[in-house]
């Protein structure tokens, strides 16, 4: 069977890992796979960050030209082009692995979170109310996106967490299946038995404002004797500007106990995790949080914001069992101080998480996804 798998791009991130593991599962089941993307994939960069990956038989690029500006409209243009692609390449089945941002009608839709609900956020509306141009830009986009959003009413709907499932029920009025994203538990577990751990706190993700790394700096201000490291990948000008803003804050606050590291190759990231004891997740209400589980598999105690997937789905809303949650920088700082002062608390959690994280492994993801696919065929 020839199956098309849709993804906006394969830059590092949770959505991209889902796409790659879907491709891997399909190839292992001897299906022919065509990857459908907005822009051509740089496989060298992908493998530099994620290690060797199983590639599709074919890649279909929807946008041959890289249009500057109007980024919000690119997925909508792709949605208009895809029906023609399906016929042209004789695809038997379409799997949309990024259905939250690519409004493309498909047989199976994996939604990370209903992003159109974000338009209700005050900061989003403020951003697009600063000029007549931006008000027209976003108003028209909302109308067009609502038209395309009907695609979520058909096909098999899957999401990444119970937190996102509740949002989909609210905004789309559909129940859906939860399949947690794939986590490379075994690879990160190679750092689990490290004997080089120091009083070090790590945060990891992409340099982007929603990651809220300002909170890491705020906690670090309260714990001057503890070392902190933020590891972030870059995605365009927004990432660069945010990174520079954080660097400026470091300088102004004279924070010498914080490192702002650019994306590390996998072995270097493992080495950093092996020297650290605590993982601080600063993003509020994240939809899932793969990096939290990676850190847990590597033997770190997670401290996450009390909301979203990291708290509800990963820590199961159990304070002090799989990890800890906080609401304020002061609370996070107090938890970190407690964990460093009483290592037995952390050791008990780390040992418990050793088996628990296997429930989120990439093998479990592939098994559950293929069961779903076989039912859909």
ABEGO torsion letter per residue (X at the ends): XBBBBBBABABBEAAAAAAAAAAAAAAAAGBBBBBBBABBBBAAAAAAAAEBBBBBABBBBABABBBBEGAAAAAAAAAAAAAAAAAAAGBABBBBABAAABBBBBABBBBABBAAAAAABAAAAAAAAABAAAAAAAAAAAAAAAAAAAAAABEBBBBABAAAAAAAAAAAGBBBBBBBBBBBAAAAAAAAABAABBBBBBBBEBBBAAAGAAAAAAAAAABAABBBBBBBBBBEAAAAAAAAAAAAAAAAAGBAABBBBBBBBAAAAAAAAAABABBBBABBGBABGAAAAAAAAAGBBBBBBBEEAAAAAAAGGBBGAAEBBBABAAAAAAAAAAAAABAAAAAAAAAAAAAAAAAABAAAAAAAAAAAAAAAX
